[in-house]
Amino acid sequence: MPDQYYQSTLTGQQLDEAFSKLGQVDESAAAAAASAQAAAQSARDARQAAESLTGLPAVTEADNGKFLRVAGGVWAAEAVPSAEEASF
């Protein structure tokens, strides 16, 4: 009777072995996530270290066309729409 509900080429032992490995997959995924978070933190730390060494902020493509300006005692990239009748 059970055969009509469950058809598999795997034996019960093979299924047990496969299910026992699910915990290992979860641990591996958690380790990968932790590694990605550590890499992101390292990148943030590197940007902060570079900024502290040069005194200038890190820049990205989002800063294209901006100028450096002191704001709150630190350098900041800011858009300047116009100055002395000239548009930027």
Beta strands, then each sheet from edge to edge (+ up, - down):
strand 1: 67-71
strand 2: 74-78
strand 3: 82-83
strand 4: 86-87
sheet 1: 1+ 2-
sheet 2: 3+ 4-
end
